[in-house]
């Protein structure tokens, strides 16, 4: 079980403040070390982070993070054209979650 799975499990358990803290830490680490996570993992982290912020009712901040996730999704689609994606159905599940929780 990798760290993304742990973040997903915490989000499913409703531990939004914990998800927010750990995803923020992991995103900061990935900024300092770009090889730490694949583009799909970074996308997933951004979505979980945005969901946690949205749950805390910080809608503008969450919208900003969702936009960052969409930008990462564009990077992911560009890299997946170059090489086959190894994420399977995980990306589509996270993408469905983004579209269902995105504020109006």
N, CA, C and O atoms as CSV, one atom per row, in Angstrom:
chain,resi,resn,atom,element,x,y,z
A,1,UNK,N,N,0.857,-1.174,0.000
A,1,UNK,CA,C,0.000,0.000,0.000
A,1,UNK,C,C,0.904,1.238,0.000
A,1,UNK,O,O,1.742,1.412,0.884
A,2,UNK,N,N,0.715,2.090,-1.007
A,2,UNK,CA,C,1.542,3.286,-1.073
A,2,UNK,C,C,0.852,4.459,-0.375
A,2,UNK,O,O,-0.260,4.322,0.134
A,3,UNK,N,N,1.506,5.581,-0.356
A,3,UNK,CA,C,1.020,6.739,0.383
A,3,UNK,C,C,-0.281,7.287,-0.215
A,3,UNK,O,O,-1.118,7.815,0.517
A,4,UNK,N,N,-0.457,7.170,-1.515
A,4,UNK,CA,C,-1.693,7.635,-2.161
A,4,UNK,C,C,-2.869,6.796,-1.665
A,4,UNK,O,O,-3.958,7.321,-1.433
A,5,UNK,N,N,-2.647,5.499,-1.504
A,5,UNK,CA,C,-3.705,4.626,-0.980
A,5,UNK,C,C,-4.088,5.022,0.440
A,5,UNK,O,O,-5.265,4.989,0.801
A,6,UNK,N,N,-3.104,5.392,1.240
A,6,UNK,CA,C,-3.385,5.833,2.609
A,6,UNK,C,C,-4.196,7.134,2.612
A,6,UNK,O,O,-5.125,7.287,3.405
A,7,UNK,N,N,-3.846,8.055,1.734
A,7,UNK,CA,C,-4.596,9.314,1.637
A,7,UNK,C,C,-6.025,9.018,1.197
A,7,UNK,O,O,-6.971,9.594,1.735
A,8,UNK,N,N,-6.189,8.127,0.226
A,8,UNK,CA,C,-7.529,7.754,-0.241
A,8,UNK,C,C,-8.350,7.131,0.889
A,8,UNK,O,O,-9.531,7.441,1.045
A,9,UNK,N,N,-7.729,6.260,1.669
A,9,UNK,CA,C,-8.426,5.627,2.791
A,9,UNK,C,C,-8.829,6.644,3.848
A,9,UNK,O,O,-9.923,6.563,4.408
A,10,UNK,N,N,-7.944,7.605,4.123
A,10,UNK,CA,C,-8.286,8.655,5.097
A,10,UNK,C,C,-9.449,9.507,4.585
A,10,UNK,O,O,-10.341,9.875,5.349
A,11,UNK,N,N,-9.433,9.814,3.293
A,11,UNK,CA,C,-10.530,10.601,2.716
A,11,UNK,C,C,-11.845,9.828,2.790
A,11,UNK,O,O,-12.893,10.401,3.089
A,12,UNK,N,N,-11.785,8.543,2.521
A,12,UNK,CA,C,-12.990,7.717,2.585
A,12,UNK,C,C,-13.516,7.608,4.015
A,12,UNK,O,O,-14.720,7.466,4.229
A,13,UNK,N,N,-12.615,7.675,4.986
A,13,UNK,CA,C,-13.014,7.600,6.388
A,13,UNK,C,C,-13.504,8.944,6.926
A,13,UNK,O,O,-13.960,9.024,8.067
A,14,UNK,N,N,-13.414,9.993,6.116
A,14,UNK,CA,C,-13.888,11.304,6.539
A,14,UNK,C,C,-12.891,12.097,7.360
A,14,UNK,O,O,-13.268,13.043,8.050
A,15,UNK,N,N,-11.629,11.724,7.294
A,15,UNK,CA,C,-10.581,12.420,8.050
A,15,UNK,C,C,-10.022,13.569,7.201
A,15,UNK,O,O,-8.852,13.566,6.820
A,16,UNK,N,N,-10.873,14.534,6.920
A,16,UNK,CA,C,-10.528,15.589,5.963
A,16,UNK,C,C,-9.379,16.477,6.438
A,16,UNK,O,O,-8.542,16.882,5.631
A,17,UNK,N,N,-9.327,16.781,7.714
A,17,UNK,CA,C,-8.225,17.627,8.189
A,17,UNK,C,C,-6.893,16.891,8.063
A,17,UNK,O,O,-5.873,17.499,7.741
A,18,UNK,N,N,-6.901,15.585,8.317
A,18,UNK,CA,C,-5.678,14.799,8.158
A,18,UNK,C,C,-5.270,14.707,6.691
A,18,UNK,O,O,-4.087,14.781,6.357
A,19,UNK,N,N,-6.269,14.542,5.817
A,19,UNK,CA,C,-5.991,14.486,4.378
A,19,UNK,C,C,-5.386,15.805,3.922
A,19,UNK,O,O,-4.444,15.832,3.131
A,20,UNK,N,N,-5.939,16.892,4.429
A,20,UNK,CA,C,-5.437,18.216,4.038
A,20,UNK,C,C,-3.980,18.394,4.462
A,20,UNK,O,O,-3.169,18.896,3.684
A,21,UNK,N,N,-3.648,17.996,5.658
A,21,UNK,CA,C,-2.289,18.165,6.169
A,21,UNK,C,C,-1.304,17.282,5.409
A,21,UNK,O,O,-0.269,17.759,4.943
A,22,UNK,N,N,-1.624,16.001,5.286
A,22,UNK,CA,C,-0.663,15.091,4.655
A,22,UNK,C,C,-0.546,15.351,3.155
A,22,UNK,O,O,0.544,15.236,2.595
A,23,UNK,N,N,-1.659,15.701,2.494
A,23,UNK,CA,C,-1.559,15.979,1.063
A,23,UNK,C,C,-0.784,17.268,0.816
A,23,UNK,O,O,-0.051,17.368,-0.168
A,24,UNK,N,N,-0.933,18.244,1.688
A,24,UNK,CA,C,-0.150,19.469,1.571
A,24,UNK,C,C,1.336,19.169,1.720
A,24,UNK,O,O,2.159,19.671,0.955
A,25,UNK,N,N,1.667,18.358,2.697
A,25,UNK,CA,C,3.060,17.962,2.907
A,25,UNK,C,C,3.603,17.212,1.690
A,25,UNK,O,O,4.706,17.495,1.223
A,26,UNK,N,N,2.830,16.261,1.184
A,26,UNK,CA,C,3.287,15.476,0.040
A,26,UNK,C,C,3.420,16.320,-1.221
A,26,UNK,O,O,4.343,16.114,-2.009
A,27,UNK,N,N,2.508,17.269,-1.418
A,27,UNK,CA,C,2.609,18.147,-2.582
A,27,UNK,C,C,3.833,19.060,-2.486
A,27,UNK,O,O,4.486,19.338,-3.491
A,28,UNK,N,N,4.137,19.522,-1.279
A,28,UNK,CA,C,5.343,20.330,-1.083
A,28,UNK,C,C,6.592,19.510,-1.368
A,28,UNK,O,O,7.534,19.989,-1.999
A,29,UNK,N,N,6.586,18.271,-0.895
A,29,UNK,CA,C,7.724,17.391,-1.161
A,29,UNK,C,C,7.886,17.143,-2.663
A,29,UNK,O,O,9.007,17.098,-3.172
A,30,UNK,N,N,6.761,16.981,-3.370
A,30,UNK,CA,C,6.852,16.724,-4.809
A,30,UNK,C,C,7.300,17.961,-5.579
A,30,UNK,O,O,7.881,17.845,-6.658
A,31,UNK,N,N,7.034,19.143,-5.032
A,31,UNK,CA,C,7.524,20.366,-5.662
A,31,UNK,C,C,9.044,20.438,-5.563
A,31,UNK,O,O,9.718,20.844,-6.509
A,32,UNK,N,N,9.571,20.043,-4.415
A,32,UNK,CA,C,11.020,20.063,-4.204
A,32,UNK,C,C,11.737,18.904,-4.882
A,32,UNK,O,O,12.923,19.000,-5.198
A,33,UNK,N,N,11.010,17.801,-5.108
A,33,UNK,CA,C,11.587,16.627,-5.747
A,33,UNK,C,C,10.583,16.097,-6.766
A,33,UNK,O,O,9.765,15.241,-6.431
A,34,UNK,N,N,10.629,16.591,-8.003
A,34,UNK,CA,C,9.615,16.233,-9.001
A,34,UNK,C,C,9.526,14.740,-9.327
A,34,UNK,O,O,8.490,14.283,-9.809
A,35,UNK,N,N,10.572,13.987,-9.078
A,35,UNK,CA,C,10.543,12.551,-9.377
A,35,UNK,C,C,9.856,11.741,-8.291
A,35,UNK,O,O,9.700,10.527,-8.427
A,36,UNK,N,N,9.445,12.396,-7.221
A,36,UNK,CA,C,8.847,11.689,-6.091
A,36,UNK,C,C,7.544,10.987,-6.471
A,36,UNK,O,O,7.317,9.844,-6.074
A,37,UNK,N,N,6.678,11.672,-7.248
A,37,UNK,CA,C,5.403,11.104,-7.661
A,37,UNK,C,C,5.267,11.194,-9.171
A,37,UNK,O,O,5.803,12.100,-9.809
A,38,UNK,N,N,4.546,10.245,-9.724
A,38,UNK,CA,C,4.234,10.308,-11.149
A,38,UNK,C,C,3.186,11.394,-11.371
A,38,UNK,O,O,2.553,11.834,-10.411
A,39,UNK,N,N,2.990,11.834,-12.604
A,39,UNK,CA,C,1.960,12.850,-12.862
A,39,UNK,C,C,0.565,12.417,-12.400
A,39,UNK,O,O,-0.202,13.243,-11.904
A,40,UNK,N,N,0.231,11.146,-12.554
A,40,UNK,CA,C,-1.093,10.685,-12.118
A,40,UNK,C,C,-1.217,10.701,-10.597
A,40,UNK,O,O,-2.285,11.009,-10.070
A,41,UNK,N,N,-0.149,10.376,-9.894
A,41,UNK,CA,C,-0.187,10.428,-8.432
A,41,UNK,C,C,-0.307,11.869,-7.939
A,41,UNK,O,O,-1.028,12.142,-6.979
A,42,UNK,N,N,0.395,12.784,-8.594
A,42,UNK,CA,C,0.295,14.190,-8.213
A,42,UNK,C,C,-1.117,14.702,-8.464
A,42,UNK,O,O,-1.659,15.458,-7.658
A,43,UNK,N,N,-1.710,14.292,-9.576
A,43,UNK,CA,C,-3.091,14.655,-9.882
A,43,UNK,C,C,-4.036,14.152,-8.785
A,43,UNK,O,O,-4.901,14.893,-8.316
A,44,UNK,N,N,-3.867,12.913,-8.386
A,44,UNK,CA,C,-4.710,12.343,-7.339
A,44,UNK,C,C,-4.545,13.106,-6.028
A,44,UNK,O,O,-5.528,13.399,-5.347
A,45,UNK,N,N,-3.311,13.425,-5.679
A,45,UNK,CA,C,-3.068,14.185,-4.447
A,45,UNK,C,C,-3.729,15.557,-4.498
A,45,UNK,O,O,-4.315,16.005,-3.512
A,46,UNK,N,N,-3.634,16.222,-5.641
A,46,UNK,CA,C,-4.265,17.535,-5.776
A,46,UNK,C,C,-5.774,17.444,-5.599
A,46,UNK,O,O,-6.381,18.318,-4.979
A,47,UNK,N,N,-6.377,16.403,-6.135
A,47,UNK,CA,C,-7.826,16.239,-6.004
A,47,UNK,C,C,-8.206,15.959,-4.552
A,47,UNK,O,O,-9.159,16.546,-4.040
A,48,UNK,N,N,-7.479,15.077,-3.889
A,48,UNK,CA,C,-7.777,14.790,-2.482
A,48,UNK,C,C,-7.571,16.041,-1.621
A,48,UNK,O,O,-8.344,16.299,-0.698
A,49,UNK,N,N,-6.535,16.806,-1.925
A,49,UNK,CA,C,-6.262,18.044,-1.190
A,49,UNK,C,C,-7.399,19.041,-1.409
A,49,UNK,O,O,-7.879,19.657,-0.457
A,50,UNK,N,N,-7.825,19.199,-2.651
A,50,UNK,CA,C,-8.925,20.118,-2.955
A,50,UNK,C,C,-10.218,19.671,-2.287
A,50,UNK,O,O,-10.973,20.503,-1.783
A,51,UNK,N,N,-10.478,18.381,-2.276
A,51,UNK,CA,C,-11.692,17.874,-1.612
A,51,UNK,C,C,-11.676,18.184,-0.120
A,51,UNK,O,O,-12.700,18.555,0.452
A,52,UNK,N,N,-10.520,18.033,0.505
A,52,UNK,CA,C,-10.411,18.322,1.935
A,52,UNK,C,C,-10.626,19.802,2.209
A,52,UNK,O,O,-11.283,20.166,3.184
A,53,UNK,N,N,-10.078,20.651,1.358
A,53,UNK,CA,C,-10.274,22.100,1.512
A,53,UNK,C,C,-11.739,22.452,1.285
A,53,UNK,O,O,-12.300,23.280,2.003
A,54,UNK,N,N,-12.357,21.828,0.291
A,54,UNK,CA,C,-13.770,22.060,0.009
A,54,UNK,C,C,-14.622,21.660,1.219
A,54,UNK,O,O,-15.580,22.351,1.568
A,55,UNK,N,N,-14.268,20.555,1.845
A,55,UNK,CA,C,-15.006,20.101,3.027
A,55,UNK,C,C,-14.897,21.104,4.171
A,55,UNK,O,O,-15.819,21.231,4.977
A,56,UNK,N,N,-13.778,21.814,4.243
A,56,UNK,CA,C,-13.590,22.849,5.264
A,56,UNK,C,C,-14.268,24.162,4.882
A,56,UNK,O,O,-14.110,25.171,5.569
A,57,UNK,N,N,-15.020,24.145,3.789
A,57,UNK,CA,C,-15.798,25.297,3.310
A,57,UNK,C,C,-14.943,26.490,2.896
A,57,UNK,O,O,-15.372,27.639,2.994
A,58,UNK,N,N,-13.731,26.202,2.434
A,58,UNK,CA,C,-12.870,27.231,1.855
A,58,UNK,C,C,-12.977,27.090,0.334
A,58,UNK,O,O,-12.082,26.570,-0.331
A,59,UNK,N,N,-14.102,27.572,-0.183
A,59,UNK,CA,C,-14.469,27.280,-1.563
A,59,UNK,C,C,-13.536,27.899,-2.594
A,59,UNK,O,O,-13.220,27.261,-3.599
A,60,UNK,N,N,-13.096,29.115,-2.366
A,60,UNK,CA,C,-12.179,29.756,-3.331
A,60,UNK,C,C,-10.838,29.029,-3.379
A,60,UNK,O,O,-10.287,28.799,-4.456
A,61,UNK,N,N,-10.327,28.676,-2.228
A,61,UNK,CA,C,-9.068,27.940,-2.165
A,61,UNK,C,C,-9.236,26.567,-2.823
A,61,UNK,O,O,-8.354,26.106,-3.548
A,62,UNK,N,N,-10.367,25.927,-2.564
A,62,UNK,CA,C,-10.625,24.621,-3.177
A,62,UNK,C,C,-10.706,24.746,-4.695
A,62,UNK,O,O,-10.174,23.902,-5.416
A,63,UNK,N,N,-11.371,25.794,-5.182
A,63,UNK,CA,C,-11.481,25.996,-6.630
A,63,UNK,C,C,-10.097,26.176,-7.249
A,63,UNK,O,O,-9.829,25.668,-8.338
A,64,UNK,N,N,-9.230,26.894,-6.561
A,64,UNK,CA,C,-7.855,27.084,-7.038
A,64,UNK,C,C,-7.137,25.733,-7.128
A,64,UNK,O,O,-6.448,25.454,-8.109
A,65,UNK,N,N,-7.303,24.907,-6.104
A,65,UNK,CA,C,-6.650,23.586,-6.104
A,65,UNK,C,C,-7.242,22.677,-7.175
A,65,UNK,O,O,-6.520,21.895,-7.794
A,66,UNK,N,N,-8.576,22.778,-7.402
A,66,UNK,CA,C,-9.183,22.002,-8.482
A,66,UNK,C,C,-8.625,22.440,-9.842
A,66,UNK,O,O,-8.402,21.609,-10.722
A,67,UNK,N,N,-8.406,23.730,-10.005
A,67,UNK,CA,C,-7.798,24.222,-11.253
A,67,UNK,C,C,-6.387,23.689,-11.416
A,67,UNK,O,O,-5.974,23.338,-12.521
A,68,UNK,N,N,-5.644,23.626,-10.315
A,68,UNK,CA,C,-4.297,23.048,-10.374
A,68,UNK,C,C,-4.377,21.579,-10.778
A,68,UNK,O,O,-3.547,21.092,-11.546
A,69,UNK,N,N,-5.383,20.876,-10.255
A,69,UNK,CA,C,-5.567,19.468,-10.613
A,69,UNK,C,C,-5.895,19.328,-12.092
A,69,UNK,O,O,-5.408,18.411,-12.753
A,70,UNK,N,N,-6.718,20.233,-12.614
A,70,UNK,CA,C,-7.034,20.184,-14.043
A,70,UNK,C,C,-5.797,20.448,-14.895
A,70,UNK,O,O,-5.612,19.819,-15.937
A,71,UNK,N,N,-4.948,21.378,-14.454
A,71,UNK,CA,C,-3.691,21.622,-15.170
A,71,UNK,C,C,-2.808,20.377,-15.138
A,71,UNK,O,O,-2.170,20.031,-16.132
A,72,UNK,N,N,-2.779,19.712,-13.991
A,72,UNK,CA,C,-1.996,18.483,-13.871
A,72,UNK,C,C,-2.591,17.397,-14.767
A,72,UNK,O,O,-1.858,16.590,-15.340
A,73,UNK,N,N,-3.909,17.378,-14.887
A,73,UNK,CA,C,-4.575,16.408,-15.765
A,73,UNK,C,C,-4.145,16.637,-17.211
A,73,UNK,O,O,-3.960,15.677,-17.959
A,74,UNK,N,N,-3.984,17.903,-17.613
A,74,UNK,CA,C,-3.515,18.205,-18.958
A,74,UNK,C,C,-2.097,17.677,-19.160
A,74,UNK,O,O,-1.779,17.117,-20.209
A,75,UNK,N,N,-1.249,17.860,-18.151
A,75,UNK,CA,C,0.114,17.328,-18.214
A,75,UNK,C,C,0.061,15.808,-18.306
A,75,UNK,O,O,0.814,15.194,-19.062
A,76,UNK,N,N,-0.827,15.216,-17.538
A,76,UNK,CA,C,-0.974,13.763,-17.539
A,76,UNK,C,C,-1.410,13.260,-18.911
A,76,UNK,O,O,-0.899,12.250,-19.393
A,77,UNK,N,N,-2.345,13.953,-19.536
A,77,UNK,CA,C,-2.805,13.509,-20.858
A,77,UNK,C,C,-1.699,13.662,-21.901
A,77,UNK,O,O,-1.606,12.852,-22.824
A,78,UNK,N,N,-0.863,14.688,-21.766
A,78,UNK,CA,C,0.259,14.853,-22.699
A,78,UNK,C,C,1.281,13.737,-22.512
A,78,UNK,O,O,1.801,13.206,-23.493
A,79,UNK,N,N,1.576,13.376,-21.264
A,79,UNK,CA,C,2.567,12.327,-21.028
A,79,UNK,C,C,2.004,10.953,-21.363
A,79,UNK,O,O,2.759,10.055,-21.738
A,80,UNK,N,N,0.695,10.772,-21.235
A,80,UNK,CA,C,0.130,9.459,-21.555
A,80,UNK,C,C,0.106,9.218,-23.061
A,80,UNK,O,O,0.048,8.068,-23.494
A,81,UNK,N,N,0.149,10.287,-23.872
A,81,UNK,CA,C,0.241,10.120,-25.315
A,81,UNK,C,C,1.623,9.618,-25.697
A,81,UNK,O,O,1.785,8.901,-26.684
A,82,UNK,N,N,2.619,10.003,-24.901
A,82,UNK,CA,C,3.989,9.591,-25.166
A,82,UNK,C,C,4.215,8.155,-24.729
A,82,UNK,O,O,4.856,7.376,-25.435
A,83,UNK,N,N,3.683,7.802,-23.553
A,83,UNK,CA,C,3.832,6.432,-23.048
A,83,UNK,C,C,2.503,5.994,-22.451
A,83,UNK,O,O,1.740,6.831,-21.969
A,84,UNK,N,N,2.214,4.706,-22.474
A,84,UNK,CA,C,0.946,4.223,-21.932
A,84,UNK,C,C,0.846,4.491,-20.433
A,84,UNK,O,O,1.826,4.375,-19.698
A,85,UNK,N,N,-0.341,4.844,-20.005
A,85,UNK,CA,C,-0.571,5.143,-18.594
A,85,UNK,C,C,-0.676,3.847,-17.802
A,85,UNK,O,O,-1.288,2.880,-18.255
A,86,UNK,N,N,-0.084,3.835,-16.634
A,86,UNK,CA,C,-0.125,2.648,-15.785
A,86,UNK,C,C,-1.121,2.801,-14.648
A,86,UNK,O,O,-1.108,1.999,-13.714
A,87,UNK,N,N,-1.993,3.821,-14.701
A,87,UNK,CA,C,-2.905,4.059,-13.590
A,87,UNK,C,C,-4.168,3.240,-13.672
A,87,UNK,O,O,-4.840,3.067,-12.655
A,88,UNK,N,N,-4.519,2.731,-14.821
A,88,UNK,CA,C,-5.733,1.944,-14.955
A,88,UNK,C,C,-6.960,2.799,-14.778
A,88,UNK,O,O,-7.067,3.862,-15.389
A,89,UNK,N,N,-7.892,2.358,-13.953
A,89,UNK,CA,C,-9.142,3.074,-13.752
A,89,UNK,C,C,-9.082,4.112,-12.663
A,89,UNK,O,O,-10.070,4.809,-12.434
A,90,UNK,N,N,-7.970,4.245,-11.985
A,90,UNK,CA,C,-7.877,5.176,-10.861
A,90,UNK,C,C,-8.078,6.613,-11.303
A,90,UNK,O,O,-8.767,7.373,-10.622
A,91,UNK,N,N,-7.501,7.001,-12.417
A,91,UNK,CA,C,-7.612,8.382,-12.873
A,91,UNK,C,C,-9.058,8.733,-13.196
A,91,UNK,O,O,-9.520,9.824,-12.862
A,92,UNK,N,N,-9.772,7.824,-13.839
A,92,UNK,CA,C,-11.156,8.126,-14.183
A,92,UNK,C,C,-12.017,8.213,-12.929
A,92,UNK,O,O,-12.960,9.004,-12.891
A,93,UNK,N,N,-11.717,7.422,-11.904
A,93,UNK,CA,C,-12.464,7.501,-10.650
A,93,UNK,C,C,-12.226,8.835,-9.963
A,93,UNK,O,O,-13.159,9.443,-9.439
A,94,UNK,N,N,-10.979,9.291,-9.963
A,94,UNK,CA,C,-10.666,10.582,-9.362
A,94,UNK,C,C,-11.270,11.703,-10.194
A,94,UNK,O,O,-11.760,12.688,-9.641
A,95,UNK,N,N,-11.242,11.565,-11.524
A,95,UNK,CA,C,-11.829,12.578,-12.391
A,95,UNK,C,C,-13.331,12.687,-12.147
A,95,UNK,O,O,-13.871,13.793,-12.128
A,96,UNK,N,N,-14.004,11.575,-11.963
A,96,UNK,CA,C,-15.437,11.588,-11.675
A,96,UNK,C,C,-15.688,12.273,-10.336
A,96,UNK,O,O,-16.680,12.984,-10.171
A,97,UNK,N,N,-14.790,12.055,-9.385
A,97,UNK,CA,C,-14.921,12.690,-8.080
A,97,UNK,C,C,-14.742,14.191,-8.204
A,97,UNK,O,O,-15.444,14.943,-7.527
A,98,UNK,N,N,-13.832,14.651,-9.042
A,98,UNK,CA,C,-13.617,16.087,-9.241
A,98,UNK,C,C,-14.864,16.720,-9.812
A,98,UNK,O,O,-15.297,17.770,-9.338
A,99,UNK,N,N,-15.446,16.104,-10.815
A,99,UNK,CA,C,-16.615,16.700,-11.450
A,99,UNK,C,C,-17.824,16.691,-10.540
A,99,UNK,O,O,-18.680,17.567,-10.656
A,100,UNK,N,N,-17.922,15.719,-9.630
A,100,UNK,CA,C,-19.091,15.675,-8.734
A,100,UNK,C,C,-18.953,16.610,-7.543
A,100,UNK,O,O,-19.969,17.004,-6.970
A,101,UNK,N,N,-17.737,16.982,-7.144
A,101,UNK,CA,C,-17.563,17.833,-5.970
A,101,UNK,C,C,-17.171,19.254,-6.315
A,101,UNK,O,O,-16.995,20.078,-5.417
A,102,UNK,N,N,-17.030,19.559,-7.578
A,102,UNK,CA,C,-16.601,20.905,-7.977
A,102,UNK,C,C,-17.692,21.920,-7.654
A,102,UNK,O,O,-18.852,21.705,-8.005
A,103,UNK,N,N,-17.337,23.038,-6.982
A,103,UNK,CA,C,-18.342,24.027,-6.620
A,103,UNK,C,C,-18.880,24.760,-7.842
A,103,UNK,O,O,-18.199,24.898,-8.858
A,104,UNK,N,N,-20.101,25.218,-7.717
A,104,UNK,CA,C,-20.743,25.933,-8.840
A,104,UNK,C,C,-20.332,27.372,-8.870
A,104,UNK,O,O,-20.772,28.122,-9.741
